[in-house]
Amino acid sequence: MHQVACVGARPSSRWFAAATGGASQTALIKQLREKSGAPISDVKKCLEANEWDLEKAYEALRKRGL
């Protein structure tokens, strides 16, 4: 199993859910998962580390070979 250590500021899940709604978080995870094919846990970690920016998280996953 691959472990991803994405670098960046991590907003708390509560902060994100309050600011954008849990449905948006789920949608971003789903989009990145479909785009990258990476495991859901790695996708979520990279999204959190990259302030929920889909493109930055995708690049971070690509750099790690996922």
C-alpha positions in Angstrom: 0.0 0.0 0.0 1.3 3.5 -0.8 1.5 6.2 1.7 1.4 9.8 0.6 2.9 12.6 2.6 1.6 15.7 1.0 3.1 19.0 2.1 1.1 22.1 2.8 -1.2 23.7 5.3 -4.0 21.4 6.6 -7.3 23.0 7.4 -9.3 21.0 9.9 -12.1 18.9 8.5 -14.5 20.8 10.7 -13.4 24.1 9.3 -13.8 22.9 5.7 -17.2 21.3 6.4 -18.4 24.5 8.0 -17.1 26.7 5.2 -18.1 24.7 2.2 -20.4 21.9 3.2 -19.7 18.2 3.5 -21.2 17.4 0.1 -18.6 19.6 -1.6 -15.8 17.7 0.2 -17.2 14.4 -0.9 -17.5 15.6 -4.5 -13.9 16.8 -4.6 -12.7 13.4 -3.2 -14.8 11.6 -5.8 -13.5 13.8 -8.7 -9.8 13.4 -7.7 -10.3 9.7 -7.1 -11.8 9.2 -10.6 -9.1 11.4 -12.2 -6.1 9.9 -10.5 -7.1 6.3 -9.7 -5.4 6.7 -6.3 -6.8 5.2 -3.1 -9.4 7.3 -1.4 -7.2 7.8 1.8 -4.4 9.2 -0.3 -6.7 11.4 -2.3 -8.2 12.9 0.9 -4.8 13.5 2.5 -3.6 15.3 -0.6 -6.7 17.4 -0.8 -6.4 18.4 2.8 -2.7 19.2 2.5 -3.3 21.4 -0.6 -6.2 23.3 0.9 -8.8 21.4 -1.1 -7.4 22.6 -4.4 -8.1 19.9 -6.9 -5.3 20.7 -9.4 -2.6 21.1 -6.7 -3.7 17.8 -5.1 -3.6 16.0 -8.4 -0.1 17.3 -9.1 1.0 16.1 -5.6 -0.4 12.6 -6.3 1.3 12.5 -9.7 4.7 13.4 -8.1 4.3 10.4 -5.8 3.5 8.1 -8.6 -0.2 7.6 -7.7 
